[in-house]
Amino acid sequence: FGALKTRTGRIELLGIAESGGRLGIAKNEIQDFVKVMDKAGVALGDSFEGGAEVVSDKLGKIKGLYDDLSNATVETAFESVGSALNDLGASGAASEENIADFVTRIGSMPAALKPSIGTALGLGAAFEESGINAEKASSNYAKVLGIAANNAGGFAQVMGKSKKQIEDLINTNPNEFFLQFSTSLNKMKPTELLKTLDALKLNDNEVRQIIGAAGKNADLFREKIDLANRSLIDVSN
């Protein structure tokens, strides 16, 4: 720790190291973990209640949840995620801590339906800017995809596509399916919309809220996802 050029006290650095140990960071990567989380704490600490140790605990959980981070070094993975969080927080009203909360929650989805880390970061920002918190957004986003995967034919009818087209879209890009489906409801009259959502078993009020947010703000969702992916690429390069 003495070799690190930082104003952070050694007790705080030790706390970050302990957090890394609890998260299963390998011994030979702890120094890199402390280094990158110390930097993240400086950049993001004002947005996370609890400072660098909380930043390290929350960001530290993310790496093991996403396949596209699994082969990256500790330093690259967390610099990349931290940079994207910083850019998303600076670009709008979403807070870095709430975005990280969404990303962690959505990371527990089945691998076949789980978005990439860049998409998850962008979704978290877009949902928050649409007035939907991380817990509500993550659980109901997962619910919509799960229902759709079991009823591709019903969703295809609503979207004016074939069942195979919808199955292929869900299989290759579940998030794009979600945005296209949400947007397809925009032109419906209230009575038609409610009947359609009831027929598709999407009649929960919170489910309706996230579909409504994505349908109304689809461009915002895509912009945030694009920004997150560009931030991740910039760091990895």
Backbone torsions as a table, in degrees:
resi	resn	phi	psi	omega
1	PHE	NA	-30.8	-179.7
2	GLY	-63.8	-21.8	-179.3
3	ALA	-81.3	-13.3	-178.6
4	LEU	-77.5	134.0	176.9
5	LYS	-88.2	90.0	-175.4
6	THR	-151.8	155.0	175.2
7	ARG	-91.6	-4.1	179.9
8	THR	-67.7	135.3	-179.8
9	GLY	-68.7	155.7	-176.3
10	ARG	-65.5	-31.1	177.8
11	ILE	-64.1	-41.4	177.7
12	GLU	-66.5	-39.4	177.5
13	LEU	-63.9	-38.2	177.0
14	LEU	-63.5	-39.0	177.0
15	GLY	-60.8	-40.1	177.1
16	ILE	-64.1	-42.1	179.2
17	ALA	-62.6	-41.0	178.8
18	GLU	-64.1	-39.2	176.8
19	SER	-60.7	-43.6	177.5
20	GLY	-61.2	-39.8	177.9
21	GLY	-62.3	-42.7	178.8
22	ARG	-63.7	-30.8	-178.7
23	LEU	-84.4	-3.3	177.3
24	GLY	87.4	17.6	176.7
25	ILE	-65.6	132.5	-176.9
26	ALA	-63.8	150.0	-178.3
27	LYS	-54.4	-40.8	-176.9
28	ASN	-74.7	-4.4	178.3
29	GLU	-112.7	-2.3	-177.4
30	ILE	-61.3	-41.2	-179.1
31	GLN	-61.7	-43.7	177.3
32	ASP	-64.3	-38.8	179.2
33	PHE	-61.2	-46.9	179.3
34	VAL	-62.1	-43.1	-178.5
35	LYS	-60.5	-49.1	-175.4
36	VAL	-73.8	-34.3	178.9
37	MET	-73.7	-28.8	173.8
38	ASP	-64.5	-43.8	177.3
39	LYS	-64.5	-40.7	179.2
40	ALA	-65.3	-36.5	179.2
41	GLY	-62.6	-37.3	178.2
42	VAL	-68.9	-42.6	-176.3
43	ALA	-75.7	-34.4	-171.7
44	LEU	-116.4	-6.3	-171.9
45	GLY	-55.3	-34.1	-179.8
46	ASP	-68.1	-20.8	-177.8
47	SER	-95.0	-10.4	179.6
48	PHE	-114.3	125.4	176.7
49	GLU	-70.1	117.4	178.7
50	GLY	117.1	-7.2	174.0
51	GLY	75.7	-153.4	-169.3
52	ALA	-61.5	-37.2	-178.8
53	GLU	-65.5	-39.0	177.9
54	VAL	-69.2	-40.5	176.2
55	VAL	-57.5	-46.9	-177.5
56	SER	-65.3	-36.9	-179.5
57	ASP	-68.7	-44.7	-176.3
58	LYS	-73.5	-44.2	179.2
59	LEU	-71.8	-32.1	-177.7
60	GLY	-61.5	-28.1	-179.5
61	LYS	-74.9	-21.4	-171.7
62	ILE	-71.6	-38.5	-172.9
63	LYS	-56.9	-41.6	-176.5
64	GLY	-77.0	-6.1	-176.6
65	LEU	-94.6	-16.7	-172.6
66	TYR	-123.3	124.8	-177.7
67	ASP	-60.1	-33.3	-176.5
68	ASP	-73.7	-4.7	173.7
69	LEU	-106.9	-9.2	-169.3
70	SER	-64.1	-32.6	-177.9
71	ASN	-94.6	-4.0	179.2
72	ALA	-79.4	150.7	174.3
73	THR	-66.9	161.1	178.7
74	VAL	-55.8	-46.5	-176.2
75	GLU	-64.3	-45.9	-179.1
76	THR	-64.8	-44.8	-177.3
77	ALA	-60.1	-47.5	-174.2
78	PHE	-80.5	-29.2	172.3
79	GLU	-65.0	-40.1	-179.2
80	SER	-64.6	-50.0	179.6
81	VAL	-64.9	-42.4	179.4
82	GLY	-62.1	-39.8	178.6
83	SER	-63.9	-43.3	179.5
84	ALA	-64.3	-41.9	177.6
85	LEU	-61.0	-43.1	-180.0
86	ASN	-62.1	-44.8	-179.4
87	ASP	-66.4	-41.4	179.8
88	LEU	-66.4	-40.5	178.3
89	GLY	-64.8	-36.1	-178.5
90	ALA	-76.7	-19.8	-173.0
91	SER	-91.0	-7.1	-176.9
92	GLY	-168.8	-157.7	-173.4
93	ALA	-89.2	-6.8	-178.0
94	ALA	-72.8	145.0	178.4
95	SER	-97.4	145.6	-178.0
96	GLU	-60.5	-38.1	-178.3
97	GLU	-66.0	-42.2	-180.0
98	ASN	-69.6	-34.9	175.6
99	ILE	-63.1	-45.3	179.1
100	ALA	-61.7	-36.0	177.7
101	ASP	-63.5	-45.4	178.0
102	PHE	-60.7	-46.5	-177.4
103	VAL	-60.4	-39.8	178.9
104	THR	-67.0	-44.4	-178.8
105	ARG	-65.3	-45.5	-177.3
106	ILE	-70.9	-19.5	178.9
107	GLY	-67.3	-12.7	179.1
108	SER	-89.3	0.6	178.0
109	MET	-65.8	157.6	173.7
110	PRO	-55.6	142.7	-174.6
111	ALA	-55.7	-36.0	-176.5
112	ALA	-66.5	-26.0	-177.8
113	LEU	-108.3	-10.3	-175.8
114	LYS	-70.3	134.1	176.7
115	PRO	-72.7	166.0	172.9
116	SER	-67.9	167.3	-180.0
117	ILE	-62.1	-38.9	179.4
118	GLY	-64.7	-43.8	178.2
119	THR	-64.4	-42.3	179.9
120	ALA	-61.3	-43.2	178.0
121	LEU	-61.6	-46.5	179.5
122	GLY	-64.2	-40.9	177.5
123	LEU	-60.8	-44.7	-179.4
124	GLY	-58.2	-43.1	179.0
125	ALA	-67.1	-44.3	-176.7
126	ALA	-66.6	-41.3	178.7
127	PHE	-63.1	-44.0	-179.2
128	GLU	-64.1	-42.0	178.8
129	GLU	-67.7	-17.4	175.6
130	SER	-92.4	5.2	175.1
131	GLY	88.3	18.1	-177.5
132	ILE	-118.0	124.5	-175.1
133	ASN	-74.8	168.5	-172.2
134	ALA	-62.1	-42.4	-177.3
135	GLU	-64.4	-48.9	-179.3
136	LYS	-65.2	-44.0	-177.1
137	ALA	-64.2	-46.0	-175.4
138	SER	-67.5	-45.4	-176.3
139	SER	-67.5	-38.4	-176.3
140	ASN	-83.8	-28.4	171.3
141	TYR	-60.9	-46.0	178.6
142	ALA	-63.3	-37.1	-179.6
143	LYS	-64.6	-43.8	179.7
144	VAL	-60.8	-45.9	-179.0
145	LEU	-65.1	-39.1	178.9
146	GLY	-63.8	-43.4	178.7
147	ILE	-65.4	-42.8	-179.1
148	ALA	-63.6	-39.2	-179.5
149	ALA	-62.8	-27.0	-179.7
150	ASN	-94.9	-1.5	-178.6
151	ASN	-146.9	52.9	-177.7
152	ALA	-58.9	-35.7	-179.3
153	GLY	-63.1	-43.2	179.7
154	GLY	-64.5	-42.3	179.3
155	PHE	-69.4	-35.3	178.3
156	ALA	-61.3	-42.1	180.0
157	GLN	-61.0	-43.3	180.0
158	VAL	-65.9	-38.2	-174.4
159	MET	-88.3	-3.5	179.4
160	GLY	70.9	32.9	179.6
161	LYS	-127.8	170.0	176.8
162	SER	-79.4	159.6	177.8
163	LYS	-59.2	-40.4	-179.6
164	LYS	-64.9	-39.9	178.4
165	GLN	-60.1	-42.1	-179.8
166	ILE	-69.5	-42.0	177.9
167	GLU	-60.8	-43.7	179.7
168	ASP	-63.6	-40.2	-179.3
169	LEU	-67.0	-42.8	177.5
170	ILE	-62.9	-39.6	-177.5
171	ASN	-71.4	-32.7	-174.5
172	THR	-100.2	-31.0	-176.2
173	ASN	-153.5	75.5	-176.4
174	PRO	-56.5	-35.3	-178.7
175	ASN	-69.6	-38.7	177.0
176	GLU	-64.5	-37.7	174.0
177	PHE	-58.4	-47.1	-178.7
178	PHE	-57.7	-45.1	-178.7
179	LEU	-69.1	-40.6	179.4
180	GLN	-66.1	-42.2	178.4
181	PHE	-62.6	-46.9	-178.7
182	SER	-60.0	-41.7	-179.8
183	THR	-67.6	-31.8	-177.5
184	SER	-65.9	-16.8	-178.3
185	LEU	-89.3	-8.3	-171.6
186	ASN	-60.3	-34.1	-174.1
187	LYS	-89.3	-0.7	-178.7
188	MET	-76.8	145.7	172.3
189	LYS	-74.2	156.6	-175.6
190	PRO	-51.7	-45.4	-178.1
191	THR	-66.4	-40.9	177.9
192	GLU	-64.8	-41.1	-179.6
193	LEU	-62.1	-46.8	-178.5
194	LEU	-64.5	-40.8	178.0
195	LYS	-63.7	-40.5	-179.9
196	THR	-64.2	-46.9	-179.2
197	LEU	-65.6	-36.6	176.7
198	ASP	-64.2	-43.6	-179.3
199	ALA	-63.0	-32.8	-179.6
200	LEU	-89.1	3.9	-179.0
201	LYS	63.4	36.6	175.8
202	LEU	-113.8	42.6	-172.5
203	ASN	-93.3	4.4	174.9
204	ASP	-72.5	137.9	-175.4
205	ASN	-61.3	-39.2	-179.6
206	GLU	-69.0	-35.3	175.2
207	VAL	-62.4	-44.0	178.7
208	ARG	-60.7	-36.8	-179.5
209	GLN	-63.7	-44.2	-177.8
210	ILE	-72.7	-34.0	175.9
211	ILE	-66.0	-42.8	179.0
212	GLY	-62.3	-41.8	179.5
213	ALA	-62.8	-45.5	-178.6
214	ALA	-68.8	-37.4	179.5
215	GLY	-67.3	-40.5	-179.0
216	LYS	-73.9	-34.8	-171.9
217	ASN	-118.4	33.8	-175.3
218	ALA	-56.7	-38.6	179.2
219	ASP	-63.4	-40.3	177.2
220	LEU	-61.5	-44.0	179.6
221	PHE	-59.4	-45.5	-179.0
222	ARG	-67.9	-37.4	178.2
223	GLU	-62.9	-43.2	-179.1
224	LYS	-68.2	-38.6	178.0
225	ILE	-65.6	-41.7	177.9
226	ASP	-63.5	-43.2	178.9
227	LEU	-62.1	-44.5	-179.9
228	ALA	-61.8	-44.0	-179.0
229	ASN	-66.7	-37.4	177.5
230	ARG	-66.8	-37.7	177.6
231	SER	-65.1	-41.1	178.3
232	LEU	-64.3	-43.0	-179.6
233	ILE	-65.2	-42.1	-178.4
234	ASP	-57.7	-41.5	-178.2
235	VAL	-73.7	-42.8	-176.6
236	SER	-65.9	-24.6	177.8
237	ASN	-85.6	NA	NA
